Amino acid sequence: MHRYLFLCSAVIVVGAASPVWAQQTAPAPAEPAVTEPAAPLAGQEPAVEIATPAPEPVENTDIVQASQSDDSVVGKLGVGYFTTSAPVGIRRWASESWGYDLGVGFGLQTESQPETAWSANVEAGVLYALAQLENIIVFVRGGVGVGLVDNGDLNRDVDFNLNLNAVLGGEFFLTALGFPNLSFTGGVGAQLSILKPDGGTTSVELGTVSHGVDIVSSTGLTGVLGFHIYF
């Protein structure tokens, strides 16, 4: 009996002590191994890491070059021959579509007249590009001109004339020949002229008009050719 009680007590003591013994005897978790950098060999310099810079953003070079191209006359001033009445002309394309021009002329005659005869003309217009081909600008132009004429007769004052015109024209640039800033231009159209002579009756005329140097002369439509050099 005493032996049976002793065995039971031993089993109870061993069972109670087993968790504590297992906790104390459990191996500790292994720590991660730290890899040391390999030592450089004798006479060899340690490797140096070089940071690679981030790539720069790529620009659209085609657009930049096109905007800086010398072939474009946008923003440049063109000087050349305008019309026979206002031969000294300037032209400027403010954009790819819109432009404006101005012509002036002055004449003076001292022979075969009782008094000095003279004339002065100013012509201004606005251009709109209808189409732009490789080296050609096709445009329409609306213009207005004012002229003063003194024919030198005694006791006669100045005649006044006003004209309104609309022209269909083209401007051809010699880019293919290496002269992108040189152009030839011409146009044909219609003009309404109002003439008020001194002491006379005001007259109104409607007819054709040409801009530039006449290259076709007829009683009908007249072709013209002028030029501009852009700076």
Backbone as CSV, one residue per row, in Angstrom:
resi,resn,N_x,N_y,N_z,CA_x,CA_y,CA_z,C_x,C_y,C_z
1,MET,0.844,-1.213,0.000,0.000,0.000,0.000,0.862,1.239,0.000
2,HIS,1.847,1.189,0.909,2.754,2.340,0.980,3.509,2.469,-0.331
3,ARG,3.869,1.331,-0.962,4.592,1.400,-2.231,3.697,1.978,-3.323
4,TYR,2.437,1.648,-3.342,1.503,2.169,-4.352,1.337,3.664,-4.223
5,LEU,1.202,4.173,-3.010,1.070,5.618,-2.778,2.338,6.345,-3.180
6,PHE,3.465,5.734,-2.942,4.724,6.372,-3.296,4.835,6.509,-4.813
7,LEU,4.454,5.469,-5.560,4.533,5.531,-7.013,3.577,6.596,-7.570
8,CYS,2.400,6.690,-7.010,1.435,7.720,-7.488,1.972,9.112,-7.251
9,SER,2.582,9.313,-6.079,3.118,10.668,-5.775,4.234,11.013,-6.723
10,ALA,5.076,10.045,-7.050,6.180,10.321,-7.981,5.666,10.690,-9.359
11,VAL,4.630,9.993,-9.835,4.067,10.318,-11.159,3.514,11.728,-11.197
12,ILE,2.784,12.143,-10.125,2.205,13.494,-10.069,3.305,14.537,-10.084
13,VAL,4.410,14.323,-9.313,5.498,15.304,-9.243,6.181,15.429,-10.591
14,VAL,6.430,14.288,-11.252,7.073,14.329,-12.569,6.199,15.028,-13.597
15,GLY,4.884,14.783,-13.589,3.967,15.432,-14.553,3.899,16.919,-14.351
16,ALA,3.929,17.386,-13.084,3.873,18.831,-12.842,5.157,19.515,-13.233
17,ALA,6.277,18.826,-13.095,7.555,19.468,-13.395,7.915,19.390,-14.864
18,SER,7.227,18.599,-15.690,7.601,18.425,-17.104,7.516,19.711,-17.915
19,PRO,6.419,20.581,-17.826,6.389,21.822,-18.634,7.510,22.753,-18.289
20,VAL,7.811,22.868,-16.988,8.888,23.780,-16.570,10.202,23.308,-17.118
21,TRP,10.435,21.980,-17.074,11.709,21.442,-17.562,11.822,21.592,-19.077
22,ALA,10.671,21.435,-19.758,10.688,21.603,-21.228,10.978,23.027,-21.623
23,GLN,10.425,24.012,-20.839,10.648,25.429,-21.140,12.096,25.804,-20.906
24,GLN,12.697,25.219,-19.851,14.067,25.592,-19.530,15.040,24.929,-20.495
25,THR,14.720,23.748,-20.959,15.665,23.019,-21.806,15.467,23.272,-23.293
26,ALA,14.384,24.043,-23.709,14.151,24.292,-25.144,15.259,25.156,-25.696
27,PRO,15.799,24.826,-26.835,16.902,25.632,-27.411,16.404,26.990,-27.872
28,ALA,17.253,28.012,-27.700,16.923,29.386,-28.124,16.914,29.461,-29.646
29,PRO,16.000,30.295,-30.245,15.964,30.405,-31.713,17.272,30.935,-32.247
30,ALA,17.657,30.402,-33.380,18.941,30.802,-33.981,18.830,32.196,-34.568
31,GLU,19.819,33.052,-34.305,19.856,34.409,-34.858,20.360,34.348,-36.298
32,PRO,19.842,35.282,-37.172,20.313,35.267,-38.565,21.789,35.562,-38.647
33,ALA,22.426,34.836,-39.508,23.874,35.019,-39.648,24.162,36.318,-40.380
34,VAL,25.121,37.047,-39.895,25.544,38.312,-40.509,26.721,38.030,-41.412
35,THR,26.531,38.329,-42.673,27.604,38.076,-43.638,28.538,39.262,-43.678
36,GLU,29.738,39.087,-43.353,30.733,40.139,-43.393,31.262,40.282,-44.809
37,PRO,31.485,41.531,-45.255,32.061,41.702,-46.592,33.420,41.078,-46.677
38,ALA,33.658,40.449,-47.801,34.942,39.781,-47.979,36.063,40.788,-47.970
39,ALA,37.092,40.469,-47.252,38.242,41.364,-47.173,38.956,41.389,-48.506
40,PRO,39.374,42.580,-48.955,40.092,42.634,-50.232,41.413,41.903,-50.147
41,LEU,41.769,41.354,-51.276,43.049,40.666,-51.331,44.186,41.663,-51.189
42,ALA,45.342,41.119,-50.869,46.520,41.977,-50.689,46.836,42.691,-51.983
43,GLY,47.009,44.026,-51.897,47.333,44.828,-53.081,46.143,45.192,-53.919
44,GLN,44.913,44.844,-53.498,43.693,45.142,-54.258,42.860,46.151,-53.497
45,GLU,42.450,47.222,-54.193,41.652,48.261,-53.555,40.230,47.772,-53.370
46,PRO,39.601,48.193,-52.279,38.214,47.773,-52.063,37.293,48.331,-53.137
47,ALA,36.274,47.544,-53.500,35.317,47.975,-54.537,34.481,49.129,-54.024
48,VAL,34.244,50.123,-54.896,33.452,51.308,-54.558,32.191,51.290,-55.395
49,GLU,31.065,51.376,-54.746,29.787,51.404,-55.459,29.540,52.793,-56.016
50,ILE,29.189,52.873,-57.295,28.917,54.149,-57.973,27.429,54.237,-58.242
51,ALA,26.814,55.316,-57.740,25.369,55.503,-57.938,25.101,55.944,-59.367
52,THR,24.198,55.288,-60.028,23.830,55.635,-61.405,22.771,56.726,-61.397
53,PRO,23.064,57.905,-62.008,22.066,58.977,-61.988,20.832,58.623,-62.785
54,ALA,19.701,59.186,-62.358,18.446,58.931,-63.056,18.485,59.560,-64.437
55,PRO,17.931,58.926,-65.466,17.958,59.499,-66.825,17.169,60.786,-66.892
56,GLU,17.725,61.754,-67.620,17.052,63.034,-67.787,15.878,62.890,-68.740
57,PRO,14.844,63.733,-68.562,13.694,63.665,-69.484,14.102,64.011,-70.898
58,VAL,13.567,63.280,-71.842,13.905,63.463,-73.245,13.009,64.538,-73.842
59,GLU,13.624,65.560,-74.431,12.861,66.625,-75.067,12.575,66.258,-76.516
60,ASN,11.490,66.828,-77.007,11.145,66.630,-78.409,11.993,67.587,-79.238
61,THR,13.148,67.094,-79.691,14.079,67.964,-80.401,13.523,68.450,-81.731
62,ASP,12.609,67.671,-82.339,12.051,68.105,-83.619,11.279,69.401,-83.463
63,ILE,10.475,69.502,-82.372,9.688,70.710,-82.156,10.600,71.881,-81.840
64,VAL,11.631,71.661,-81.037,12.542,72.741,-80.663,13.269,73.258,-81.887
65,GLN,13.774,72.340,-82.717,14.481,72.775,-83.904,13.562,73.489,-84.876
66,ALA,12.317,73.036,-84.989,11.383,73.691,-85.905,11.075,75.100,-85.445
67,SER,10.942,75.303,-84.104,10.628,76.634,-83.601,11.804,77.587,-83.753
68,GLN,13.063,77.036,-83.804,14.233,77.877,-83.920,14.771,77.902,-85.352
69,SER,14.038,77.343,-86.285,14.524,77.264,-87.651,14.580,78.645,-88.280
70,ASP,15.677,78.889,-89.029,15.828,80.170,-89.711,14.987,80.239,-90.968
71,ASP,14.410,79.106,-91.424,13.622,79.110,-92.645,12.280,79.805,-92.459
72,SER,11.788,79.908,-91.259,10.507,80.534,-91.015,10.660,82.052,-91.019
73,VAL,9.721,82.732,-91.679,9.762,84.191,-91.737,8.792,84.816,-90.744
74,VAL,8.156,83.998,-89.910,7.230,84.524,-88.918,8.002,85.405,-87.945
75,GLY,7.523,86.639,-87.770,8.181,87.581,-86.873,9.266,88.412,-87.524
76,LYS,9.644,88.079,-88.773,10.680,88.852,-89.465,10.043,89.955,-90.315
77,LEU,10.847,90.946,-90.652,10.380,92.083,-91.441,10.915,91.961,-92.851
78,GLY,9.985,91.977,-93.819,10.371,91.882,-95.217,10.304,93.230,-95.905
79,VAL,11.354,93.575,-96.629,11.441,94.843,-97.350,11.553,94.533,-98.837
80,GLY,10.779,95.241,-99.657,10.855,94.961,-101.077,9.958,95.874,-101.888
81,TYR,9.640,95.390,-103.098,8.814,96.139,-104.042,7.356,95.777,-103.828
82,PHE,6.524,96.793,-103.722,5.120,96.561,-103.378,4.224,96.750,-104.598
83,THR,3.884,97.975,-104.921,3.060,98.287,-106.092,3.681,99.461,-106.832
84,THR,3.149,99.705,-108.024,3.692,100.816,-108.807,3.391,102.168,-108.161
85,SER,2.263,102.290,-107.477,1.911,103.552,-106.829,2.588,103.713,-105.466
86,ALA,2.849,102.595,-104.794,3.521,102.619,-103.489,4.632,101.571,-103.515
87,PRO,5.728,101.862,-104.213,6.716,100.813,-104.496,7.540,100.356,-103.293
88,VAL,7.806,101.233,-102.342,8.626,100.840,-101.192,7.711,100.144,-100.183
89,GLY,7.859,98.830,-100.072,6.923,98.074,-99.249,7.608,97.267,-98.168
90,ILE,6.901,97.045,-97.101,7.334,96.161,-96.023,6.211,95.169,-95.748
91,ARG,6.615,93.981,-95.294,5.626,92.944,-94.978,6.111,92.171,-93.752
92,ARG,5.169,91.787,-92.932,5.517,91.005,-91.742,4.418,89.975,-91.481
93,TRP,4.834,88.727,-91.362,3.911,87.659,-90.982,3.959,87.536,-89.461
94,ALA,2.878,87.941,-88.810,2.828,87.894,-87.346,2.659,86.471,-86.831
95,SER,2.075,85.595,-87.632,1.894,84.191,-87.267,1.892,83.382,-88.547
96,GLU,1.639,82.073,-88.413,1.577,81.219,-89.592,0.380,81.549,-90.472
97,SER,-0.613,82.247,-89.934,-1.844,82.507,-90.682,-2.055,83.979,-91.013
98,TRP,-1.595,84.883,-90.153,-1.911,86.301,-90.320,-0.646,87.123,-90.561
99,GLY,-0.809,88.144,-91.406,0.279,89.073,-91.674,-0.265,90.424,-92.085
100,TYR,0.629,91.368,-92.253,0.229,92.706,-92.696,1.370,93.304,-93.500
101,ASP,1.027,94.244,-94.356,2.043,94.920,-95.152,1.680,96.388,-95.355
102,LEU,2.672,97.140,-95.790,2.520,98.589,-95.964,3.418,99.022,-97.097
103,GLY,2.879,99.883,-97.961,3.663,100.433,-99.060,3.506,101.939,-99.128
104,VAL,4.590,102.599,-99.492,4.561,104.067,-99.624,5.221,104.440,-100.939
105,GLY,4.792,105.553,-101.481,5.384,106.051,-102.714,5.284,107.569,-102.787
106,PHE,6.279,108.172,-103.453,6.289,109.628,-103.589,6.894,109.970,-104.940
107,GLY,6.254,110.883,-105.634,6.751,111.326,-106.932,6.850,112.836,-107.006
108,LEU,7.862,113.317,-107.773,8.084,114.755,-107.903,8.491,115.046,-109.337
109,GLN,7.837,116.061,-109.933,8.130,116.436,-111.314,8.203,117.957,-111.402
110,THR,9.321,118.456,-111.953,9.530,119.906,-112.024,9.559,120.436,-113.452
111,GLU,9.573,119.570,-114.437,9.671,120.010,-115.823,8.296,119.990,-116.491
112,SER,8.152,120.856,-117.498,6.966,120.909,-118.375,5.688,121.217,-117.609
113,GLN,5.808,121.844,-116.452,4.623,122.225,-115.700,4.818,123.647,-115.168
114,PRO,3.738,124.429,-115.147,3.858,125.769,-114.555,4.314,125.707,-113.090
115,GLU,3.842,124.730,-112.376,4.231,124.538,-110.987,4.749,123.108,-110.798
116,THR,5.392,122.889,-109.685,5.928,121.554,-109.399,4.783,120.564,-109.188
117,ALA,4.867,119.482,-109.913,3.862,118.427,-109.763,4.413,117.351,-108.819
118,TRP,3.532,116.819,-108.014,3.969,115.773,-107.075,2.796,114.839,-106.756
119,SER,3.131,113.696,-106.211,2.109,112.728,-105.805,2.641,111.934,-104.613
120,ALA,1.719,111.488,-103.789,2.069,110.678,-102.616,0.989,109.628,-102.407
121,ASN,1.419,108.406,-102.105,0.482,107.305,-101.926,0.901,106.430,-100.741
122,VAL,-0.093,105.949,-100.026,0.114,105.016,-98.921,-0.870,103.868,-99.098
123,GLU,-0.373,102.638,-99.003,-1.191,101.451,-99.168,-0.927,100.501,-98.004
124,ALA,-1.972,100.041,-97.328,-1.836,99.124,-96.193,-2.824,97.980,-96.358
125,GLY,-2.443,96.810,-95.865,-3.312,95.656,-96.016,-3.073,94.594,-94.955
126,VAL,-4.046,93.711,-94.844,-3.979,92.566,-93.928,-4.065,91.295,-94.762
127,LEU,-3.192,90.338,-94.453,-3.123,89.096,-95.212,-3.570,87.915,-94.351
128,TYR,-4.223,86.964,-95.008,-4.599,85.713,-94.359,-4.169,84.556,-95.243
129,ALA,-3.391,83.638,-94.692,-2.870,82.511,-95.459,-3.949,81.449,-95.645
130,LEU,-4.293,81.179,-96.895,-5.262,80.131,-97.200,-4.628,78.753,-97.169
131,ALA,-3.389,78.666,-97.630,-2.680,77.388,-97.677,-1.190,77.662,-97.633
132,GLN,-0.459,76.721,-97.035,0.991,76.815,-96.964,1.584,75.516,-97.486
133,LEU,2.143,75.599,-98.680,2.817,74.459,-99.269,4.277,74.467,-98.828
134,GLU,5.123,73.705,-99.487,6.505,73.587,-99.033,7.222,74.931,-99.039
135,ASN,7.125,75.678,-100.125,7.815,76.967,-100.234,6.873,78.083,-100.676
136,ILE,5.574,77.860,-100.615,4.614,78.836,-101.125,3.541,79.105,-100.078
137,ILE,3.177,80.378,-99.954,2.042,80.783,-99.131,0.988,81.375,-100.055
138,VAL,-0.177,80.769,-100.082,-1.303,81.297,-100.847,-2.176,82.101,-99.883
139,PHE,-2.432,83.351,-100.224,-3.110,84.228,-99.273,-4.171,85.070,-99.959
140,VAL,-5.070,85.599,-99.154,-5.980,86.664,-99.575,-5.602,87.919,-98.790
141,ARG,-5.795,89.053,-99.422,-5.389,90.314,-98.809,-6.469,91.355,-99.008
142,GLY,-6.812,92.018,-97.928,-7.701,93.166,-97.993,-6.912,94.428,-97.698
143,GLY,-7.040,95.428,-98.563,-6.217,96.619,-98.408,-6.980,97.907,-98.633
144,VAL,-6.370,98.978,-98.169,-6.911,100.324,-98.370,-5.745,101.248,-98.713
145,GLY,-5.980,102.132,-99.655,-4.946,103.067,-100.086,-5.467,104.485,-100.157
146,VAL,-4.571,105.414,-99.886,-4.897,106.841,-99.949,-3.830,107.528,-100.791
147,GLY,-4.271,108.378,-101.718,-3.324,109.076,-102.579,-3.656,110.550,-102.725
148,LEU,-2.625,111.337,-102.871,-2.741,112.771,-103.128,-1.948,113.089,-104.388
149,VAL,-2.558,113.875,-105.274,-1.917,114.189,-106.552,-2.071,115.691,-106.835
150,ASP,-0.952,116.324,-107.169,-0.953,117.709,-107.645,-0.289,117.699,-109.017
151,ASN,-1.068,117.947,-110.061,-0.537,117.830,-111.417,0.233,119.063,-111.888
152,GLY,0.364,120.052,-111.048,1.193,121.209,-111.377,0.480,122.319,-112.104
153,ASP,-0.800,122.223,-112.347,-1.533,123.300,-113.007,-1.646,124.504,-112.083
154,LEU,-1.686,125.682,-112.705,-1.833,126.909,-111.933,-3.207,126.965,-111.268
155,ASN,-3.221,127.516,-110.073,-4.472,127.725,-109.330,-5.268,126.425,-109.150
156,ARG,-4.570,125.322,-108.987,-5.249,124.039,-108.806,-4.694,123.357,-107.561
157,ASP,-5.596,122.925,-106.709,-5.171,122.262,-105.479,-5.007,120.761,-105.706
158,VAL,-4.868,120.043,-104.639,-4.531,118.624,-104.687,-5.777,117.773,-104.930
159,ASP,-5.615,116.773,-105.790,-6.661,115.774,-105.979,-6.503,114.685,-104.917
160,PHE,-7.639,114.123,-104.520,-7.635,113.098,-103.470,-8.271,111.824,-104.019
161,ASN,-7.647,110.691,-103.716,-8.256,109.427,-104.127,-8.132,108.406,-102.996
162,LEU,-9.162,107.562,-102.923,-9.239,106.500,-101.934,-9.590,105.209,-102.651
163,ASN,-8.911,104.132,-102.303,-9.232,102.863,-102.946,-9.306,101.744,-101.909
164,LEU,-10.228,100.828,-102.165,-10.409,99.619,-101.364,-10.218,98.433,-102.295
165,ASN,-9.384,97.470,-101.897,-9.093,96.363,-102.802,-9.040,95.036,-102.064
166,ALA,-9.281,93.966,-102.818,-9.164,92.590,-102.327,-8.364,91.807,-103.356
167,VAL,-7.320,91.130,-102.886,-6.367,90.481,-103.781,-6.184,89.021,-103.381
168,LEU,-6.118,88.148,-104.370,-5.720,86.761,-104.180,-4.295,86.639,-104.696
169,GLY,-3.375,86.235,-103.824,-1.975,86.219,-104.219,-1.221,85.044,-103.656
170,GLY,0.054,85.008,-103.998,0.942,83.958,-103.513,2.329,84.515,-103.283
171,GLU,3.021,83.939,-102.328,4.399,84.321,-102.019,5.269,83.074,-102.094
172,PHE,6.245,83.115,-102.997,7.112,81.956,-103.249,8.500,82.239,-102.691
173,PHE,8.975,81.348,-101.795,10.276,81.511,-101.154,11.322,80.647,-101.857
174,LEU,12.528,81.199,-102.027,13.612,80.495,-102.706,14.407,79.641,-101.722
175,THR,13.697,78.882,-100.896,14.354,78.038,-99.899,15.176,76.944,-100.559
176,ALA,14.671,76.348,-101.630,15.368,75.258,-102.296,16.690,75.717,-102.905
177,LEU,16.810,77.013,-103.210,18.042,77.547,-103.789,18.979,78.106,-102.723
178,GLY,18.602,77.953,-101.454,19.458,78.431,-100.375,19.177,79.850,-99.941
179,PHE,18.027,80.410,-100.353,17.670,81.780,-99.964,16.288,81.762,-99.305
180,PRO,16.181,81.244,-98.079,14.861,81.127,-97.443,14.244,82.463,-97.061
181,ASN,15.033,83.533,-97.028,14.514,84.849,-96.635,14.195,85.731,-97.837
182,LEU,14.272,85.188,-99.038,13.948,85.933,-100.253,12.697,85.328,-100.873
183,SER,11.736,86.184,-101.193,10.481,85.698,-101.771,10.055,86.581,-102.926
184,PHE,9.334,85.961,-103.845,8.660,86.687,-104.920,7.161,86.546,-104.690
185,THR,6.458,87.618,-104.920,5.028,87.623,-104.625,4.266,88.302,-105.750
186,GLY,3.034,87.904,-105.899,2.176,88.501,-106.901,0.725,88.223,-106.589
187,GLY,-0.149,88.968,-107.229,-1.561,88.767,-106.972,-2.430,89.553,-107.925
188,VAL,-3.669,89.140,-108.031,-4.659,89.832,-108.851,-5.927,89.961,-108.030
189,GLY,-6.706,90.971,-108.329,-7.932,91.164,-107.572,-8.764,92.299,-108.123
190,ALA,-9.639,92.798,-107.273,-10.556,93.868,-107.659,-10.357,95.065,-106.741
191,GLN,-10.657,96.240,-107.283,-10.462,97.477,-106.517,-11.595,98.470,-106.771
192,LEU,-12.020,99.087,-105.692,-12.997,100.167,-105.759,-12.266,101.473,-105.488
193,SER,-12.294,102.389,-106.486,-11.558,103.655,-106.378,-12.530,104.823,-106.324
194,ILE,-12.242,105.738,-105.418,-13.032,106.960,-105.272,-12.081,108.135,-105.476
195,LEU,-12.332,108.938,-106.515,-11.467,110.056,-106.861,-12.222,111.366,-106.686
196,LYS,-11.603,112.284,-105.954,-12.185,113.606,-105.722,-11.189,114.665,-106.203
197,PRO,-11.341,115.101,-107.468,-10.434,116.132,-107.979,-10.786,117.506,-107.408
198,ASP,-9.797,118.360,-107.390,-10.027,119.710,-106.889,-10.979,120.452,-107.823
199,GLY,-12.087,120.885,-107.246,-13.063,121.634,-108.021,-13.861,120.785,-108.978
200,GLY,-13.713,119.453,-108.918,-14.419,118.593,-109.847,-15.433,117.711,-109.133
201,THR,-15.994,116.815,-109.897,-17.019,115.919,-109.380,-16.385,114.603,-108.946
202,THR,-16.843,114.122,-107.832,-16.330,112.849,-107.318,-16.762,111.714,-108.231
203,SER,-15.810,110.848,-108.558,-16.101,109.709,-109.418,-15.749,108.409,-108.690
204,VAL,-16.472,107.358,-109.044,-16.258,106.035,-108.441,-15.993,105.050,-109.568
205,GLU,-14.928,104.242,-109.407,-14.563,103.263,-110.421,-14.354,101.902,-109.768
206,LEU,-14.730,100.857,-110.500,-14.533,99.492,-110.054,-13.799,98.741,-111.143
207,GLY,-12.685,98.150,-110.785,-11.898,97.449,-111.795,-10.920,96.481,-111.155
208,THR,-10.029,95.968,-111.993,-9.024,95.027,-111.514,-7.833,95.782,-110.955
209,VAL,-7.057,95.076,-110.145,-5.883,95.672,-109.527,-4.772,94.642,-109.524
210,SER,-3.536,95.118,-109.603,-2.378,94.230,-109.561,-1.388,94.749,-108.542
211,HIS,-0.678,93.820,-107.903,0.324,94.183,-106.918,1.682,93.684,-107.376
212,GLY,2.634,94.583,-107.491,3.978,94.212,-107.901,4.306,94.785,-109.263
213,VAL,5.279,94.202,-109.922,5.685,94.624,-111.264,4.817,93.914,-112.283
214,ASP,4.235,94.679,-113.189,3.359,94.072,-114.189,4.140,93.118,-115.086
215,ILE,3.626,91.900,-115.231,4.237,90.935,-116.132,3.287,90.563,-117.268
216,VAL,2.027,90.931,-117.138,1.058,90.720,-118.206,0.256,92.006,-118.323
217,SER,0.255,92.593,-119.470,-0.459,93.852,-119.664,-1.590,93.633,-120.650
218,SER,-2.783,93.944,-120.220,-3.953,93.789,-121.087,-5.067,94.668,-120.543
219,THR,-6.117,94.727,-121.248,-7.265,95.502,-120.786,-8.051,94.748,-119.730
220,GLY,-7.768,93.468,-119.589,-8.467,92.668,-118.594,-7.631,92.494,-117.341
221,LEU,-7.566,91.242,-116.873,-6.846,90.930,-115.651,-5.341,91.085,-115.866
222,THR,-4.658,91.571,-114.870,-3.235,91.827,-114.971,-2.477,91.010,-113.945
223,GLY,-1.438,90.307,-114.365,-0.589,89.565,-113.438,0.552,90.442,-112.948
224,VAL,1.055,90.141,-111.773,2.084,90.994,-111.178,3.145,90.138,-110.514
225,LEU,4.280,90.754,-110.230,5.373,90.092,-109.542,6.138,91.120,-108.709
226,GLY,6.257,90.855,-107.426,7.030,91.703,-106.532,7.993,90.847,-105.743
227,PHE,8.720,91.430,-104.800,9.665,90.655,-104.018,9.790,91.245,-102.616
228,HIS,10.263,90.405,-101.677,10.565,90.837,-100.320,11.814,90.116,-99.821
229,ILE,12.637,90.827,-99.091,13.800,90.253,-98.414,13.549,90.392,-96.926
230,TYR,13.540,89.267,-96.213,13.201,89.268,-94.802,14.454,89.321,-93.934
231,PHE,14.357,90.159,-92.894,15.457,90.323,-91.929,14.959,89.981,-90.525
